[in-house]
Amino acid sequence: MSVIEDNGRRRLGRGLAALIGDASSEFEVVERVRGLRKVAIDLIRANPKNPRRIFKDDELEELAGSIKQHGMIQPVVVRPIAGQDNGFELIAGERRWRAAQKAGVHEIPVVIQDVSDREALEIAIIENVQRQDLNPLEEAMGYEQLVSEFSYTQNDLASVIGKSRSHVANTMRLLKLPEPVKQYLNDGVLTAGHARALIAAPDPTTLARRIVEEGMTVRSAESLAQATIAEPHGRAKAPKPDKDADTRALEKRLSDALGLKVEIAHRSNGSGEVRLSYKSLEQLDEVIRRLES
């Protein structure tokens, strides 16, 4: 695997693309990657430092069905386990390995690479980030591993991962959130954008619960968090929810019909209110006349 010297730090080079790039067939993989072979699936173990921790059963079952029908098209990347003649540890491709087990496959194609712990972690993180397989919290934990175990700076991470420094910094800040908020992230009910808005809030857990219950957009969540920070006692009024196109269209229809400004506000329980704004008593009289006629 090629590496590039960069200010004294080795980082993954073009060889990584050959290892984890998409392949439409096993033939293409063989053409691009030397060292491809088949290995008994029970000789491979998971990597305990894999940043990806969540594997959804329904997704594994779907992939297992595909493997039963078409076989495993793309190999996993492994490295030899020190002290074991035929043992291998996964570097990239744990989801495929788990699905192959469910499919009852006995051997799977692998690419064997003799890499360090640091390089193995880099490959695992990069593969998952490129495929968008990690949730935001898993991504943050992967970055934290590289920082704590291998003394990476955020600039180093940005260079190796192929992301901006601000993305790395904002992602790692998610680790400061309370556990209930992290669980919302893991469950997929909060996005990274929602969660980042809560980092500086005095009570992110309460705000997160409210955001989820009311189905707030990221923009509304940011407004809520900012208002909470601005309030001296950490309490804030609800931000105005973003209106959908149907509501705005209905407001325009009523406004055109009445000649007045009309605002419609929906509540989460299905109720709401219609507000009419008039500029003169004559306009008010006209509205009353139309309602009574």
Secondary structure per residue as TSV (DSSP state, phi and psi in degrees):
chain	resnum	aa	ss	phi	psi
A	1	M	-	360.0	131.6
A	2	S	-	-77.8	144.2
A	3	V	E	-130.4	157.2
A	4	I	E	-120.2	131.4
A	5	E	E	-77.6	126.1
A	6	D	E	-139.0	98.3
A	7	N	T	54.2	41.6
A	8	G	T	85.8	-7.7
A	9	R	E	-108.7	128.3
A	10	R	E	-78.6	136.0
A	11	R	E	-137.6	160.4
A	12	L	E	-67.3	139.7
A	13	G	-	-112.2	-147.3
A	14	R	T	-64.3	-20.2
A	15	G	H	-60.5	-27.3
A	16	L	H	-64.2	-39.6
A	17	A	H	-60.1	-36.6
A	18	A	H	-68.9	-31.0
A	19	L	H	-75.0	-41.2
A	20	I	H	-119.8	4.5
A	21	G	S	-65.0	153.3
A	22	D	-	-64.7	144.8
A	23	A	-	-134.2	135.1
A	24	S	S	-84.8	-12.4
A	25	S	S	-157.2	159.4
A	26	E	H	-63.8	-30.9
A	27	F	H	-59.9	-42.2
A	28	E	H	-63.8	-37.7
A	29	V	H	-62.9	-44.7
A	30	V	H	-61.4	-39.9
A	31	E	H	-65.0	-33.9
A	32	R	H	-98.0	-21.5
A	33	V	-	-129.8	119.5
A	34	R	T	-81.3	156.4
A	35	G	T	91.7	11.3
A	36	L	E	-73.6	131.5
A	37	R	E	-153.9	169.9
A	38	K	E	-102.8	140.1
A	39	V	E	-131.7	141.8
A	40	A	E	-58.2	132.6
A	41	I	G	-64.8	-27.2
A	42	D	G	-80.2	-1.0
A	43	L	G	-92.3	-1.5
A	44	I	E	-108.9	135.1
A	45	R	E	-120.1	157.0
A	46	A	-	-71.3	155.3
A	47	N	-	-87.4	116.6
A	48	P	T	-64.0	-15.4
A	49	K	T	-102.4	11.1
A	50	N	-	-59.1	125.1
A	51	P	S	-64.6	-23.8
A	52	R	-	-82.6	121.6
A	53	R	-	-113.5	-20.2
A	54	I	-	-108.1	123.6
A	55	F	-	-127.6	109.8
A	56	K	-	-75.6	133.4
A	57	D	H	-60.2	-40.8
A	58	D	H	-65.9	-36.2
A	59	E	H	-69.7	-38.4
A	60	L	H	-65.1	-40.5
A	61	E	H	-64.2	-40.2
A	62	E	H	-64.1	-43.8
A	63	L	H	-68.2	-37.4
A	64	A	H	-61.6	-39.6
A	65	G	H	-62.4	-39.5
A	66	S	H	-65.5	-40.7
A	67	I	H	-65.1	-38.8
A	68	K	H	-60.1	-38.9
A	69	Q	H	-82.7	-41.3
A	70	H	H	-114.9	-8.7
A	71	G	-	82.6	173.9
A	72	M	-	-87.6	107.2
A	73	I	-	-74.9	-40.8
A	74	Q	S	-107.6	131.0
A	75	P	-	-73.8	161.9
A	76	V	E	-92.1	162.0
A	77	V	E	-107.4	129.0
A	78	V	E	-131.9	168.7
A	79	R	E	-136.1	152.1
A	80	P	E	-64.0	144.8
A	81	I	-	-88.5	125.6
A	82	A	T	-59.2	132.0
A	83	G	T	86.7	-1.9
A	84	Q	-	-120.3	129.2
A	85	D	S	-65.9	-40.9
A	86	N	S	-126.1	20.4
A	87	G	-	-96.5	143.5
A	88	F	E	-134.7	147.3
A	89	E	E	-113.2	135.9
A	90	L	E	-66.2	138.2
A	91	I	E	-105.9	-46.4
A	92	A	E	-145.3	138.2
A	93	G	-	109.3	26.3
A	94	E	H	-64.4	-34.8
A	95	R	H	-62.3	-42.9
A	96	R	H	-64.1	-40.4
A	97	W	H	-63.0	-44.0
A	98	R	H	-65.4	-41.6
A	99	A	H	-65.4	-38.0
A	100	A	H	-63.2	-36.7
A	101	Q	H	-62.3	-43.9
A	102	K	H	-63.6	-32.6
A	103	A	T	-78.4	-6.0
A	104	G	T	76.5	23.6
A	105	V	-	-78.7	139.5
A	106	H	S	-96.4	-30.5
A	107	E	E	-130.9	144.4
A	108	I	E	-133.3	152.3
A	109	P	E	-73.4	136.9
A	110	V	E	-134.3	154.8
A	111	V	E	-111.5	120.9
A	112	I	E	-95.5	125.2
A	113	Q	-	-130.2	132.5
A	114	D	-	-94.2	92.0
A	115	V	-	-125.1	163.1
A	116	S	-	-77.1	170.9
A	117	D	H	-59.3	-41.7
A	118	R	H	-63.7	-46.5
A	119	E	H	-65.8	-37.0
A	120	A	H	-63.3	-40.8
A	121	L	H	-68.1	-40.0
A	122	E	H	-58.0	-48.5
A	123	I	H	-60.5	-45.0
A	124	A	H	-60.8	-44.1
A	125	I	H	-67.9	-46.8
A	126	I	H	-63.2	-43.0
A	127	E	H	-60.4	-46.6
A	128	N	H	-68.5	-38.2
A	129	V	H	-66.3	-43.3
A	130	Q	H	-63.4	-35.8
A	131	R	H	-87.3	-3.6
A	132	Q	T	57.9	38.5
A	133	D	-	-87.6	-17.5
A	134	L	S	-91.1	140.6
A	135	N	-	-78.5	166.1
A	136	P	H	-56.7	-36.1
A	137	L	H	-71.3	-40.1
A	138	E	H	-61.8	-40.9
A	139	E	H	-61.2	-44.4
A	140	A	H	-62.4	-40.8
A	141	M	H	-66.3	-36.1
A	142	G	H	-64.0	-43.2
A	143	Y	H	-62.4	-41.7
A	144	E	H	-62.7	-35.7
A	145	Q	H	-60.7	-45.1
A	146	L	H	-65.4	-35.4
A	147	V	H	-70.6	-48.0
A	148	S	H	-77.1	-35.4
A	149	E	H	-93.0	-27.4
A	150	F	H	-128.3	16.0
A	151	S	-	57.6	36.0
A	152	Y	-	-73.5	146.3
A	153	T	-	-94.2	168.8
A	154	Q	H	-65.5	-32.0
A	155	N	H	-66.0	-40.8
A	156	D	H	-58.6	-47.0
A	157	L	H	-60.5	-46.1
A	158	A	H	-57.8	-40.2
A	159	S	H	-68.3	-45.4
A	160	V	H	-71.4	-42.9
A	161	I	H	-80.0	-22.6
A	162	G	T	83.2	27.3
A	163	K	S	-118.9	167.8
A	164	S	-	-74.8	158.5
A	165	R	H	-63.6	-38.0
A	166	S	H	-63.7	-37.0
A	167	H	H	-62.9	-45.3
A	168	V	H	-61.5	-47.4
A	169	A	H	-62.5	-46.1
A	170	N	H	-65.7	-36.1
A	171	T	H	-67.4	-43.7
A	172	M	H	-66.7	-27.5
A	173	R	G	-64.5	-20.7
A	174	L	G	-63.4	-22.9
A	175	L	G	-68.4	-14.9
A	176	K	G	-80.8	-11.2
A	177	L	S	-72.1	153.4
A	178	P	-	-64.6	158.6
A	179	E	H	-57.7	-41.4
A	180	P	H	-59.8	-36.6
A	181	V	H	-70.4	-39.9
A	182	K	H	-60.2	-36.3
A	183	Q	H	-65.7	-39.0
A	184	Y	H	-58.7	-39.9
A	185	L	H	-63.9	-46.5
A	186	N	H	-62.3	-34.9
A	187	D	H	-78.6	-11.8
A	188	G	T	82.3	10.6
A	189	V	S	-88.9	-15.7
A	190	L	S	-119.1	139.4
A	191	T	-	-91.1	169.9
A	192	A	H	-60.9	-36.0
A	193	G	H	-62.5	-43.8
A	194	H	H	-59.3	-48.7
A	195	A	H	-65.5	-39.8
A	196	R	H	-61.6	-32.9
A	197	A	H	-66.0	-20.1
A	198	L	H	-95.3	-9.0
A	199	I	T	-58.4	-41.8
A	200	A	T	-92.4	-0.5
A	201	A	S	-72.5	148.9
A	202	P	S	-69.2	-28.3
A	203	D	-	-137.6	73.5
A	204	P	H	-63.0	-29.3
A	205	T	H	-65.6	-46.6
A	206	T	H	-63.8	-42.6
A	207	L	H	-65.3	-40.2
A	208	A	H	-61.8	-42.7
A	209	R	H	-61.9	-40.9
A	210	R	H	-66.7	-41.4
A	211	I	H	-60.3	-42.7
A	212	V	H	-67.7	-46.9
A	213	E	H	-63.1	-36.5
A	214	E	H	-95.3	-1.3
A	215	G	T	60.8	40.3
A	216	M	-	-68.1	148.4
A	217	T	-	-75.9	167.7
A	218	V	H	-60.5	-40.4
A	219	R	H	-61.8	-44.1
A	220	S	H	-65.9	-38.1
A	221	A	H	-63.5	-39.9
A	222	E	H	-63.9	-41.8
A	223	S	H	-63.9	-41.7
A	224	L	H	-63.1	-45.7
A	225	A	H	-63.9	-43.0
A	226	Q	H	-64.0	-40.5
A	227	A	H	-65.3	-37.0
A	228	T	H	-65.9	-42.3
A	229	I	H	-63.2	-36.6
A	230	A	H	-74.1	-26.7
A	231	E	S	-73.2	135.2
A	232	P	T	-63.9	-28.9
A	233	H	T	-107.2	14.9
A	234	G	S	74.6	17.9
A	235	R	-	-114.4	144.0
A	236	A	-	-139.8	150.8
A	237	K	-	-74.4	154.9
A	238	A	-	-66.7	136.4
A	239	P	-	-70.5	156.3
A	240	K	-	-65.4	125.1
A	241	P	-	-69.6	149.4
A	242	D	-	-65.1	132.8
A	243	K	-	-89.6	141.0
A	244	D	-	-80.6	169.6
A	245	A	H	-63.4	-35.8
A	246	D	H	-64.2	-41.3
A	247	T	H	-65.7	-43.5
A	248	R	H	-63.4	-37.5
A	249	A	H	-66.2	-39.9
A	250	L	H	-66.8	-39.5
A	251	E	H	-58.8	-41.9
A	252	K	H	-66.3	-41.3
A	253	R	H	-60.1	-46.4
A	254	L	H	-67.4	-38.5
A	255	S	H	-64.3	-41.8
A	256	D	H	-65.4	-38.0
A	257	A	H	-71.8	-36.7
A	258	L	H	-97.4	-18.0
A	259	G	T	73.9	20.3
A	260	L	S	-128.1	161.3
A	261	K	E	-74.4	130.0
A	262	V	E	-123.3	132.1
A	263	E	E	-124.6	132.6
A	264	I	E	-115.1	128.3
A	265	A	E	-120.8	117.9
A	266	H	E	-92.3	144.3
A	267	R	-	-107.2	161.3
A	268	S	T	-65.9	-22.2
A	269	N	T	-88.4	6.1
A	270	G	S	98.0	-13.0
A	271	S	-	-86.1	-175.4
A	272	G	E	173.5	-170.0
A	273	E	E	-147.9	153.9
A	274	V	E	-116.6	125.6
A	275	R	E	-115.0	128.1
A	276	L	E	-108.6	133.7
A	277	S	E	-112.2	124.7
A	278	Y	-	-117.5	153.3
A	279	K	S	-102.3	-12.3
A	280	S	S	-152.0	164.1
A	281	L	H	-67.0	-28.6
A	282	E	H	-63.1	-41.3
A	283	Q	H	-64.7	-39.3
A	284	L	H	-64.0	-43.8
A	285	D	H	-59.7	-38.6
A	286	E	H	-66.2	-39.9
A	287	V	H	-64.5	-43.2
A	288	I	H	-62.5	-41.4
A	289	R	H	-61.6	-41.6
A	290	R	H	-68.3	-35.9
A	291	L	H	-69.9	-32.3
A	292	E	H	-85.3	-15.6
A	293	S	-	-81.1	360.0
